[in-house]
């Protein structure tokens, strides 16, 4: 694993998120990215004196966008935004999920389209590196306007309010920051909005889920291979011609991996000549088909999460033009649907990995299925002893 993660304005990876969230991988911002951040901030500051209304910069939010805010109240506007949106409830998110959210946020801000000062990103990175983790309520994000409530809890900690965990102890944020040698920040125009608009919780959590699902997929394939040997199955359903005919490439890949795991097995050879069965039990025969379908969805979800790890999901965004001018464009990049639909399909895929695993487990107890070649419920004396009934 690399010693640190450099936020250079490009995408980060699922492995980067896992490294920061779970293994304490340190984070830094590359000088090239910081130059873009500074240029973007200059655009925001220039707009403060042009006499025009700019959403979220010198206006209210949402349906109050037509309400102009005076220059003297811009800091208060951002602070009030954070306080009002820290409205989550329920048990706190785990430390690793919160850290995953924070590194996704830092990555997005470092791409130079959000208009924040370098100090904002530096504090966020400092909290990650010093182990200062905001306490973030787990219920409150609906995704339609991004992860407003959870991200607001992170921003609240950055301004010295709320609570943080440091060295397994929860204390007021200002105290935790001070113990780590950090200082709260006063948010300036646009910065509060930049911190809470975005898909960083669902993206960070999605990255962790993809990593765990990949581990699960590998374990499920190994368990299938072991089950095939335990039940003295024929291996005929691992014939690659079946999956070439099915025309689903992931099935062929999974079948190949399961076959590789069984290569050299002496168990199959020991009963090849005396096996009377015409075809193997369903939960073995269909194992590659189900796990291949799950692998296909995992690949798709991983692609979508990986794409999001290179995204900017703030609103509005700053774009530099070739001629030295710049535009501030308002949209809805914060909407969670590009991640929500793939993550729903991941849940379905994991469900079916579990479903066929349960059926194999049932088969492996020898539950009065003569095709398992096992005594009922694995008891040496069926009837006298119940075994694993």
FISEDO-524374 format. One record per residue: x, y negated, z negated of N, C-alpha, C in turn. Coordinates in pm, whole numbers. Layout:
// FISEDO-524374
    n.xx    n.yy    n.zz   ca.xx   ca.yy   ca.zz    c.xx    c.yy    c.zz
       X       Y       Z       X       Y       Z       X       Y       Z
...
***
This chain:
// FISEDO-524374
    n.xx    n.yy    n.zz   ca.xx   ca.yy   ca.zz    c.xx    c.yy    c.zz
      85     119       0       0       0       0      88    -124       0
      56    -227      82     136    -350      83     133    -419     -53
     234    -504     -75     244    -573    -205     137    -679    -221
      94    -739    -111      -9    -842    -121     -88    -850       8
    -200    -920       0    -287    -945     115    -270   -1090     154
    -229   -1113     277    -213   -1249     327    -338   -1289     403
    -406   -1392     355    -522   -1447     425    -469   -1544     530
    -466   -1498     654    -405   -1578     760    -507   -1636     857
    -635   -1629     821    -740   -1678     908    -799   -1570     995
    -736   -1455    1001    -788   -1344    1077    -875   -1254     990
    -921   -1142    1047   -1004   -1052     968    -923    -981     860
    -991    -944     752    -933    -853     656    -996    -716     681
    -943    -614     618    -989    -478     646   -1060    -419     525
   -1129    -308     550   -1191    -236     439   -1085    -194     338
    -970    -148     386    -862    -110     296    -814    -229     213
    -812    -349     273    -775    -470     198    -872    -495      83
   -1001    -483     112   -1101    -506       9   -1087    -405    -104
   -1070    -279     -68   -1051    -174    -169    -927    -202    -252
    -819    -244    -186    -695    -273    -257    -710    -384    -358
    -777    -491    -321    -797    -604    -413    -897    -567    -522
   -1008    -504    -483   -1116    -477    -578   -1078    -372    -681
   -1008    -269    -639    -985    -153    -726    -841    -137    -773
    -746    -191    -698    -606    -162    -729    -525    -287    -763
    -590    -400    -769    -520    -521    -810    -425    -577    -706
    -447    -546    -578    -364    -603    -472    -368    -755    -480
    -253    -818    -480    -246    -963    -491    -283   -1029    -359
    -331   -1151    -368    -379   -1225    -251    -305   -1357    -240
    -272   -1395    -118    -215   -1528     -93    -273   -1583      36
    -265   -1713      52    -314   -1778     173    -196   -1820     258
    -194   -1776     383     -83   -1809     472     -84   -1957     507
      34   -2010     535      46   -2155     561     -32   -2195     686
     -35   -2109     787    -109   -2142     909    -257   -2155     883
    -311   -2066     800    -452   -2075     765    -480   -2201     684
    -390   -2234     592    -411   -2352     509    -410   -2480     593
    -333   -2481     699    -333   -2598     788    -470   -2617     852
    -534   -2506     893    -668   -2513     952    -770   -2558     847
    -753   -2511     724    -843   -2551     615    -834   -2701     593
    -713   -2754     592    -695   -2899     570    -755   -2980     685
    -737   -2932     808    -793   -3003     923    -945   -3005     916
   -1004   -2893     877   -1149   -2884     864   -1200   -2978     756
   -1124   -2989     646   -1164   -3079     537   -1160   -3224     581
   -1066   -3259     663   -1057   -3398     711   -1181   -3435     791
   -1236   -3338     864   -1358   -3365     940   -1473   -3397     845
   -1486   -3320     739   -1594   -3345     642   -1578   -3484     580
   -1458   -3517     539   -1436   -3645     472   -1459   -3762     566
   -1429   -3743     695   -1454   -3849     792   -1604   -3874     809
   -1684   -3770     797   -1828   -3784     814   -1895   -3858     698
   -1828   -3865     586   -1887   -3929     469   -1904   -4080     488
   -1832   -4135     583   -1838   -4280     603   -1887   -4319     741
   -1950   -4225     814   -1994   -4258     950   -2139   -4307     956
   -2205   -4313     840   -2341   -4364     835   -2448   -4266     878
   -2409   -4145     915   -2505   -4045     962   -2538   -3945     852
   -2652   -3877     869   -2690   -3770     777   -2628   -3639     824
   -2566   -3569     733   -2504   -3440     763   -2551   -3338     659
   -2615   -3235     706   -2680   -3140     615   -2582   -3080     514
   -2625   -3086     388   -2548   -3026     281   -2426   -3105     240
   -2395   -3208     317   -2278   -3290     288   -2321   -3418     217
   -2421   -3487     278   -2476   -3606     211   -2629   -3604     216
   -2684   -3482     218   -2830   -3466     214   -2867   -3362     109
   -2997   -3353      83   -3046   -3244       2   -3042   -3113      80
   -3099   -3009      22   -3088   -2875      81   -3225   -2821     118
   -3226   -2732     218   -3351   -2670     259   -3449   -2773     310
   -3571   -2770     254   -3674   -2864     299   -3648   -3007     252
   -3546   -3026     168   -3507   -3161     125   -3392   -3216     210
   -3371   -3156     327   -3258   -3195     412   -3269   -3339     462
   -3390   -3393     466   -3407   -3531     513   -3379   -3634     403
   -3356   -3588     284   -3330   -3677     172   -3181   -3711     166
   -3146   -3837     189   -3006   -3879     186   -2959   -3893      43
   -2835   -3856      20   -2773   -3864    -113   -2662   -3969    -106
   -2661   -4059    -203   -2561   -4165    -206   -2421   -4113    -234
   -2323   -4192    -191   -2183   -4153    -206   -2147   -4121    -351
   -2200   -4198    -445   -2164   -4179    -586   -2223   -4052    -645
   -2319   -3990    -577   -2385   -3871    -632   -2345   -3741    -564
   -2247   -3746    -473   -2215   -3627    -396   -2157   -3515    -482
   -2073   -3550    -581   -2019   -3446    -670   -2131   -3384    -753
   -2221   -3469    -800   -2333   -3420    -879   -2423   -3329    -796
   -2442   -3364    -669   -2522   -3282    -579   -2467   -3140    -573
   -2337   -3126    -557   -2277   -2993    -546   -2285   -2918    -678
   -2261   -2986    -789   -2270   -2921    -920   -2412   -2875    -948
   -2510   -2959    -916   -2650   -2921    -939   -2690   -2801    -853
   -2637   -2797    -730   -2665   -2683    -642   -2619   -2552    -706
   -2499   -2554    -760   -2446   -2433    -823   -2528   -2394    -945
   -2557   -2490   -1028   -2633   -2460   -1151   -2772   -2407   -1119
   -2838   -2465   -1022   -2976   -2426    -993   -2984   -2288    -928
   -2879   -2247    -858   -2883   -2119    -790   -2824   -2004    -872
   -2764   -2034    -985   -2717   -1926   -1072   -2837   -1873   -1148
   -2919   -1797   -1077   -3050   -1757   -1130   -3067   -1605   -1129
   -2956   -1531   -1122   -2965   -1385   -1120   -3004   -1331   -1257
   -3052   -1207   -1257   -3092   -1139   -1381   -3038    -997   -1377
   -3053    -927   -1488   -3013    -787   -1494   -2870    -767   -1540
   -2828    -642   -1540   -2693    -607   -1580   -2591    -671   -1486
   -2471    -702   -1537   -2369    -761   -1449   -2323    -662   -1342
   -2281    -717   -1229   -2213    -636   -1129   -2086    -578   -1189
   -2042    -465   -1137   -1915    -409   -1183   -1801    -504   -1146
   -1693    -492   -1218   -1576    -576   -1191   -1528    -559   -1048
   -1526    -434    -998   -1473    -412    -864   -1563    -471    -756
   -1694    -467    -776   -1785    -525    -677   -1770    -677    -675
   -1759    -738    -793   -1741    -883    -799   -1610    -924    -732
   -1504    -849    -757   -1375    -881    -693   -1383    -861    -541
   -1456    -759    -498   -1475    -740    -353   -1546    -860    -292
   -1648    -910    -360   -1721   -1027    -314   -1627   -1149    -307
   -1544   -1165    -408   -1455   -1281    -414   -1352   -1281    -302
   -1295   -1164    -272   -1194   -1162    -166   -1258   -1183     -30
   -1381   -1136     -11   -1451   -1164     116   -1480   -1314     129
   -1518   -1377      19   -1542   -1521      19   -1413   -1597      52
   -1304   -1559     -13   -1175   -1626      13   -1133   -1608     158
   -1154   -1489     213   -1119   -1465     352   -1198   -1552     447
   -1328   -1566     421   -1413   -1649     506   -1372   -1796     499
   -1350   -1847     380   -1313   -1987     363   -1178   -2018     429
   -1088   -1919     429    -954   -1941     483    -952   -1951     635
   -1067   -1925     701   -1070   -1930     847   -1089   -2072     901
   -1104   -2168     811   -1099   -2307     852   -1223   -2363     918
   -1340   -2305     890   -1464   -2358     946   -1559   -2410     838
   -1518   -2400     711   -1611   -2432     603   -1594   -2570     544
   -1481   -2635     570   -1464   -2773     527   -1432   -2792     381
   -1381   -2689     313   -1346   -2703     172   -1201   -2748     160
   -1168   -2803      45   -1028   -2839      19    -947   -2713     -10
    -817   -2716      13    -731   -2602     -20    -742   -2559    -166
    -765   -2656    -254    -772   -2625    -397    -883   -2524    -430
    -990   -2528    -354   -1101   -2436    -380   -1056   -2292    -354
    -991   -2270    -241    -944   -2135    -208    -833   -2093    -303
    -745   -2184    -337    -635   -2152    -427    -686   -2109    -564
    -793   -2173    -614    -848   -2132    -743    -911   -1994    -732
    -982   -1970    -626   -1046   -1839    -606    -939   -1729    -600
    -833   -1754    -526    -724   -1657    -517    -653   -1642    -651
    -636   -1753    -721    -574   -1748    -853    -653   -1663    -951
    -784   -1673    -945    -869   -1591   -1033    -854   -1443   -1001
    -847   -1410    -871    -825   -1271    -833    -691   -1220    -884
    -587   -1300    -864    -452   -1256    -901    -431   -1250   -1052
    -500   -1334   -1126    -485   -1335   -1272    -587   -1246   -1342
    -677   -1184   -1266    -774   -1093   -1326    -889   -1161   -1395
    -921   -1284   -1357   -1036   -1355   -1414   -1157   -1324   -1328
   -1251   -1248   -1382   -1366   -1200   -1305   -1495   -1259   -1358
   -1565   -1342   -1283   -1692   -1399   -1330   -1793   -1290   -1363
   -1875   -1319   -1462   -1988   -1230   -1495   -2102   -1267   -1401
   -2142   -1173   -1315   -2241   -1198   -1210   -2358   -1104   -1228
   -2476   -1159   -1249   -2596   -1075   -1263   -2620    -997   -1134
   -2664    -872   -1148   -2673    -782   -1033   -2800    -800    -951
   -2902    -864   -1006   -3029    -879    -936   -3051   -1026    -903
   -3086   -1055    -777   -3112   -1194    -742   -3084   -1228    -598
   -3002   -1145    -531   -2974   -1172    -390   -3078   -1104    -304
   -3139   -1180    -212   -3233   -1120    -117   -3175   -1119      24
   -3062   -1181      45   -2994   -1171     172   -3041   -1265     281
   -3164   -1315     273   -3218   -1398     380   -3143   -1531     391
   -3098   -1584     279   -3012   -1703     280   -2873   -1666     229
   -2834   -1545     255   -2706   -1498     203   -2719   -1456      58
   -2603   -1438      -5   -2598   -1394    -145   -2592   -1515    -238
   -2695   -1598    -232   -2692   -1727    -303   -2669   -1713    -453
   -2750   -1631    -519   -2741   -1623    -665   -2609   -1561    -712
   -2565   -1449    -656   -2437   -1393    -702   -2319   -1485    -673
   -2316   -1545    -554   -2207   -1635    -522   -2210   -1760    -609
   -2330   -1805    -645   -2340   -1922    -733   -2279   -1891    -869
   -2292   -1768    -916   -2232   -1731   -1045   -2080   -1737   -1038
   -2023   -1700    -923   -1878   -1714    -904   -1839   -1862    -903
   -1914   -1941    -829   -1885   -2085    -822   -1902   -2151    -958
   -2000   -2105   -1037   -2022   -2160   -1171   -1898   -2140   -1257
   -1839   -2020   -1247   -1716   -1994   -1322   -1604   -2085   -1276
   -1600   -2116   -1146   -1493   -2199   -1093   -1501   -2343   -1144
   -1622   -2388   -1179   -1634   -2523   -1236   -1629   -2520   -1388
   -1595   -2404   -1444   -1575   -2395   -1589   -1698   -2365   -1669
   -1805   -2322   -1604   -1928   -2287   -1675   -1957   -2138   -1659
   -2056   -2087   -1732   -2084   -1945   -1726   -1982   -1866   -1805
   -1963   -1739   -1769   -1873   -1651   -1843   -1787   -1571   -1747
   -1670   -1530   -1794   -1578   -1449   -1717   -1522   -1337   -1803
   -1478   -1231   -1736   -1407   -1122   -1803   -1259   -1135   -1775
   -1179   -1124   -1879   -1034   -1126   -1867    -978   -1027   -1968
    -899    -932   -1921    -842    -829   -2008    -951    -757   -2088
   -1059    -722   -2016   -1172    -646   -2073   -1250    -722   -2180
   -1229    -851   -2188   -1301    -933   -2286   -1378   -1042   -2213
   -1506   -1058   -2248   -1589   -1162   -2187   -1587   -1286   -2275
   -1563   -1400   -2213   -1559   -1526   -2286   -1607   -1637   -2194
   -1636   -1758   -2248   -1676   -1870   -2162   -1572   -1893   -2052
   -1619   -1928   -1935   -1531   -1939   -1819   -1414   -2035   -1842
   -1442   -2149   -1900   -1335   -2247   -1920   -1223   -2188   -2006
   -1262   -2110   -2108   -1164   -2047   -2196   -1086   -1940   -2122
   -1155   -1858   -2041   -1088   -1751   -1967    -991   -1810   -1864
   -1033   -1916   -1796    -945   -1980   -1698    -820   -2035   -1766
    -839   -2100   -1880    -726   -2157   -1952    -629   -2048   -1996
    -682   -1934   -2043    -597   -1824   -2087    -514   -1768   -1973
    -564   -1782   -1851    -492   -1733   -1733    -407   -1842   -1669
    -402   -1959   -1730    -323   -2068   -1675    -389   -2139   -1558
    -523   -2133   -1551    -598   -2195   -1442    -687   -2306   -1496
    -725   -2398   -1408    -812   -2508   -1448    -938   -2508   -1363
   -1053   -2542   -1424   -1177   -2555   -1346   -1161   -2664   -1240
   -1245   -2657   -1139   -1240   -2754   -1030   -1368   -2835   -1027
   -1357   -2961    -986   -1474   -3044    -961   -1505   -3034    -811
   -1621   -2983    -779   -1655   -2963    -639   -1689   -3095    -571
   -1640   -3110    -451   -1665   -3229    -371   -1766   -3196    -261
   -1794   -3296    -176   -1897   -3282     -73   -1879   -3153       7
   -1988   -3082      25   -1998   -2959     104   -1946   -2834      33
   -1862   -2849     -69   -1791   -2733    -124   -1882   -2637    -200
   -1979   -2688    -274   -2072   -2598    -341   -2150   -2515    -242
   -2195   -2580    -136   -2271   -2511     -32   -2185   -2405      36
   -2058   -2439      61   -1968   -2343     125   -1945   -2220      37
   -1945   -2240     -93   -1919   -2128    -185   -2038   -2033    -198
   -2160   -2083    -183   -2274   -1995    -209   -2347   -1948     -83
   -2318   -2011      32   -2376   -1962     158   -2287   -1851     212
   -2341   -1735     237   -2260   -1629     297   -2304   -1491     255
   -2247   -1392     323   -2284   -1252     301   -2177   -1177     223
   -2106   -1246     137   -1984   -1189      80   -2009   -1077     -20
   -2122   -1081     -91   -2152    -968    -180   -2187    -844     -98
   -2279    -858      -4   -2318    -740      74   -2201    -689     159
   -2114    -778     204   -1999    -737     282   -1895    -666     194
   -1866    -724      79   -1770    -662     -12   -1818    -528     -63
   -1944    -524    -103   -2001    -398    -149   -2006    -298     -33
   -2040    -347      88   -2044    -259     204   -1908    -198     233
   -1801    -276     216   -1666    -223     237   -1635    -110     140
   -1671    -130      13   -1649     -25     -86   -1733      99     -54
   -1857      78     -11   -1943     190      24   -1888     267     144
   -1837     196     243   -1779     264     359   -1659     349     318
   -1575     294     231   -1459     371     184   -1503     496     110
   -1603     482      24   -1651     597     -53   -1723     697      36
   -1798     647     135   -1869     737     226   -1771     818     310
   -1659     757     348   -1558     831     423   -1499     944     339
   -1478     917     211   -1431    1022     120   -1536    1132     107
   -1662    1091      93   -1771    1187      84   -1780    1272     209
   -1766    1211     326   -1773    1284     452   -1666    1393     456
   -1544    1357     420   -1437    1456     419   -1462    1568     320
   -1514    1533     202   -1544    1634     101   -1656    1726     149
   -1756    1669     217   -1867    1749     266   -1821    1847     373
   -1730    1804     459   -1678    1894     561   -1597    2007     498
   -1518    1974     396   -1442    2077     326   -1535    2174     254
   -1641    2121     193   -1737    2206     123   -1808    2299     220
   -1838    2249     339   -1900    2335     441   -1807    2449     478
   -1680    2415     500   -1584    2519     536   -1574    2625     425
   -1567    2582     303   -1558    2676     191   -1685    2762     180
   -1799    2701     208   -1925    2775     203   -1931    2882     311
   -1879    2849     427   -1876    2947     537   -1797    3071     497
   -1682    3049     435   -1603    3163     389   -1673    3238     276
   -1730    3161     181   -1793    3225      65   -1909    3314     107
   -1982    3274     211   -2098    3352     257   -2062    3450     369
   -1933    3459     401   -1887    3549     508   -1962    3523     638
   -1971    3397     674   -2040    3360     798   -1954    3395     918
   -2015    3392    1036   -1950    3446    1155   -1858    3348    1229
   -1872    3220    1205   -1797    3115    1274   -1845    3092    1418
   -1943    3167    1464   -1986    3149    1603   -2042    3009    1627
   -2102    2951    1525   -2162    2817    1540   -2057    2707    1541
   -1930    2743    1528   -1822    2644    1539   -1764    2640    1681
   -1822    2718    1770   -1778    2720    1909   -1794    2579    1968
   -1687    2515    2014   -1696    2377    2063   -1790    2361    2182
   -1815    2468    2255   -1904    2459    2370   -2045    2416    2328
   -2084    2456    2207   -2216    2414    2156   -2226    2263    2150
   -2122    2198    2100   -2129    2054    2074   -2099    1973    2200
   -2024    2034    2292   -2009    1971    2423   -2145    1967    2492
   -2219    2078    2480   -2353    2084    2541   -2449    1987    2474
   -2432    1962    2344   -2521    1869    2273   -2493    1725    2313
   -2373    1696    2365   -2337    1564    2416   -2339    1456    2308
   -2306    1495    2186   -2291    1400    2076   -2147    1412    2027
   -2061    1316    2060   -1916    1333    2036   -1879    1355    1890
   -1953    1295    1797   -1918    1312    1657   -1938    1456    1610
   -2035    1526    1669   -2056    1666    1633   -1934    1749    1674
   -1883    1721    1792   -1765    1793    1839   -1645    1765    1747
   -1631    1641    1704   -1520    1605    1616   -1532    1675    1481
   -1652    1673    1422   -1671    1738    1293   -1651    1888    1305
   -1705    1947    1411   -1686    2090    1433   -1539    2126    1442
   -1462    2042    1509   -1319    2066    1520   -1249    2057    1386
   -1289    1961    1304   -1225    1948    1172   -1259    2066    1082
   -1385    2111    1085   -1424    2227    1003   -1351    2351    1051
   -1340    2369    1181   -1267    2483    1236   -1121    2481    1192
   -1061    2362    1191    -922    2349    1149    -905    2389    1003
   -1002    2353     920    -996    2390     779   -1002    2542     758
   -1069    2609     850   -1087    2755     838    -979    2833     913
    -892    2764     983    -790    2833    1062    -701    2917     970
    -683    3042    1006    -601    3131     926    -673    3201     814
    -805    3180     804    -880    3244     697    -880    3396     714
    -845    3465     607    -846    3611     609    -984    3667     581
   -1070    3584     525   -1204    3632     488   -1284    3667     613
   -1281    3578     711   -1356    3607     833   -1306    3735     899
   -1178    3752     905   -1122    3870     970   -1158    3998     897
   -1179    3989     767   -1206    4110     687   -1343    4169     716
   -1434    4092     773   -1569    4145     796   -1615    4126     941
   -1523    4093    1031   -1561    4066    1169   -1627    4188    1235
   -1577    4308    1208   -1625    4426    1279   -1752    4484    1221
   -1776    4462    1092   -1891    4528    1028   -2004    4432     995
   -2008    4316    1061   -2110    4215    1031   -2231    4237    1121
   -2348    4277    1064   -2462    4309    1148   -2551    4191    1184
   -2529    4075    1123   -2625    3966    1141   -2622    3911    1283
   -2738    3869    1330   -2750    3812    1465   -2706    3666    1465
   -2751    3590    1364   -2704    3453    1348   -2699    3419    1201
   -2624    3313    1170   -2598    3279    1031   -2710    3196     970
   -2711    3187     835   -2814    3106     767   -2816    2962     817
   -2933    2906     814   -2958    2772     871   -2867    2666     809
   -2850    2667     678   -2773    2560     612   -2626    2566     648
   -2579    2680     701   -2443    2690     753   -2440    2652     900
   -2531    2708     978   -2534    2681    1121   -2553    2533    1153
   -2638    2468    1074   -2671    2327    1101   -2576    2230    1033
   -2478    2284     960   -2388    2195     884   -2315    2096     972
   -2257    2142    1080   -2183    2052    1169   -2278    1951    1234
   -2398    1995    1269   -2494    1905    1334   -2531    1791    1241
   -2560    1824    1115   -2600    1721    1019   -2481    1631     984
   -2367    1691     955   -2252    1610     916   -2199    1527    1034
   -2215    1580    1156   -2177    1502    1273   -2266    1380    1290
   -2396    1400    1268   -2489    1286    1276   -2456    1182    1170
   -2423    1228    1049   -2386    1136     942   -2258    1062     977
   -2161    1134    1035   -2035    1071    1073   -2057     962    1178
   -2150     986    1269   -2179     886    1372   -2230     757    1308
   -2319     771    1211   -2372     652    1144   -2267     584    1059
   -2182     663     992   -2075     605     913   -1980     524    1003
   -1951     577    1122   -1866     502    1215   -1930     369    1254
   -2061     372    1277   -2131     250    1317   -2134     148    1204
   -2164     194    1083   -2167     103     968   -2029      45     944
   -1927     129     953   -1790      82     932   -1754     -25    1034
   -1798      -7    1158   -1771    -108    1262   -1838    -240    1230
   -1962    -234    1180   -2036    -356    1148   -1974    -428    1027
   -1937    -351     925   -1874    -412     807   -1738    -469     845
   -1662    -397     925   -1532    -446     968   -1546    -577    1046
   -1647    -585    1132   -1672    -710    1204   -1702    -824    1108
   -1783    -795    1007   -1820    -899     910   -1701    -945     827
   -1603    -857     809   -1483    -894     734   -1394    -992     811
   -1429   -1020     935   -1360   -1124    1011   -1448   -1244    1039
   -1563   -1250     970   -1664   -1351    1002   -1655   -1474     912
   -1721   -1579     956   -1747   -1697     873   -1898   -1708     860
   -1949   -1696     738   -2094   -1689     718   -2148   -1805     637
   -2074   -1912     635   -2114   -2036     569   -2211   -2114     660
   -2266   -2222     609   -2351   -2313     689   -2354   -2450     623
   -2340   -2557     702   -2300   -2563     843   -2151   -2536     859
   -2107   -2520     985   -1968   -2489    1013   -1902   -2603    1091
   -1772   -2615    1070   -1691   -2718    1137   -1615   -2652    1252
   -1625   -2712    1371   -1554   -2660    1488   -1468   -2771    1548
   -1340   -2743    1563   -1247   -2837    1624   -1254   -2823    1776
   -1261   -2934    1847   -1264   -2934    1993   -1126   -2960    2050
   -1106   -2921    2174    -975   -2934    2237    -928   -3079    2246
   -1021   -3173    2261    -982   -3313    2277    -956   -3388    2149
    -952   -3318    2038    -926   -3383    1910   -1051   -3421    1833
   -1169   -3404    1895   -1293   -3429    1824   -1337   -3301    1752
   -1443   -3313    1677   -1493   -3198    1603   -1644   -3206    1593
   -1707   -3091    1580   -1852   -3083    1563   -1884   -3010    1432
   -1994   -3052    1371   -2049   -2980    1256   -2181   -2922    1301
   -2190   -2788    1300   -2303   -2719    1359   -2376   -2640    1251
   -2507   -2661    1246   -2590   -2590    1148   -2658   -2471    1213
   -2659   -2359    1144   -2722   -2238    1196   -2767   -2148    1082
   -2758   -2018    1103   -2802   -1924    1000   -2706   -1805     992
   -2575   -1833     998   -2478   -1725     988   -2483   -1654     854
   -2547   -1715     757   -2554   -1655     623   -2653   -1540     614
   -2736   -1519     715   -2842   -1418     705   -2782   -1278     698
   -2836   -1196     612   -2778   -1066     585   -2818    -953     677
   -2909    -977     772   -2963    -866     851   -2858    -788     930
   -2753    -852     987   -2654    -772    1058   -2584    -667     972
   -2587    -685     840   -2533    -583     749   -2643    -498     688
   -2759    -557     664   -2866    -485     594   -2913    -362     671
   -2934    -377     801   -2982    -264     881   -2878    -151     884
   -2750    -179     914   -2652     -71     909   -2642      -5     771
   -2648     -84     664   -2637     -24     531   -2757      63     497
   -2874      27     551   -2991     115     535   -2966     249     604
   -2905     245     721   -2877     371     791   -2772     453     718
   -2679     386     650   -2581     460     570   -2649     535     457
   -2747     471     394   -2823     538     287   -2893     663     340
   -2950     652     459   -3017     768     520   -2916     879     547
   -2800     843     601   -2698     943     632   -2651    1016     507
   -2625     941     401   -2579    1003     276   -2686    1095     218
   -2812    1055     231   -2923    1139     186   -2918    1276     253
   -2891    1277     383   -2893    1403     456   -2767    1486     432
   -2655    1421     404   -2537    1495     358   -2571    1569     229
   -2638    1499     139   -2677    1560      12   -2780    1671      32
   -2874    1648     124   -2982    1745     144   -2932    1880     191
   -2845    1880     292   -2798    2009     341   -2697    2071     244
   -2629    1989     167   -2541    2041      62   -2622    2117     -43
   -2736    2062     -79   -2821    2130    -178   -2868    2265    -126
   -2902    2270       4   -2947    2398      61   -2834    2501      64
   -2713    2456      89   -2599    2548      85   -2573    2595     -58
   -2587    2503    -152   -2569    2541    -292   -2670    2648    -332
   -2793    2632    -285   -2897    2732    -312   -2857    2866    -251
   -2808    2862    -126   -2766    2985     -60   -2651    3051    -137
   -2559    2971    -187   -2440    3023    -254   -2469    3084    -391
   -2587    3059    -446   -2623    3128    -570   -2679    3266    -541
   -2686    3302    -411   -2739    3433    -377   -2885    3447    -413
   -2960    3340    -396   -3098    3334    -444   -3190    3425    -362
   -3172    3558    -380   -3252    3660    -312   -3247    3645    -161
   -3137    3593    -111   -3119    3582      34   -3015    3685      75
   -3057    3794     137   -2961    3899     171   -2852    3852     266
   -2878    3742     339   -2778    3694     434   -2661    3625     365
   -2675    3595     237   -2565    3530     167   -2456    3629     129
   -2487    3760     129   -2392    3864      89   -2350    3847     -57
   -2430    3780    -135   -2400    3758    -275   -2512    3816    -361
   -2478    3858    -481   -2580    3909    -571   -2671    3794    -613
   -2800    3824    -635   -2895    3718    -672   -2847    3637    -792
   -2842    3508    -774   -2804    3412    -877   -2666    3440    -936
   -2584    3509    -860   -2444    3538    -895   -2430    3613   -1028
   -2532    3685   -1065   -2521    3764   -1188   -2475    3905   -1152
   -2385    3964   -1229   -2340    4100   -1199   -2448    4205   -1224
   -2551    4170   -1303   -2661    4263   -1333   -2795    4192   -1312
   -2837    4177   -1187   -2962    4107   -1160   -3079    4170   -1236
   -3159    4085   -1295   -3272    4133   -1374   -3237    4138   -1520
   -3132    4210   -1553   -3087    4214   -1692   -3034    4078   -1735
   -2966    4013   -1643   -2915    3878   -1668   -2969    3785   -1561
   -3004    3663   -1600   -3065    3567   -1506   -2961    3496   -1420
   -2837    3488   -1463   -2734    3420   -1386   -2765    3272   -1367
   -2746    3224   -1246   -2764    3082   -1217   -2904    3050   -1166
   -3002    3126   -1218   -3140    3103   -1174   -3181    2959   -1206
***
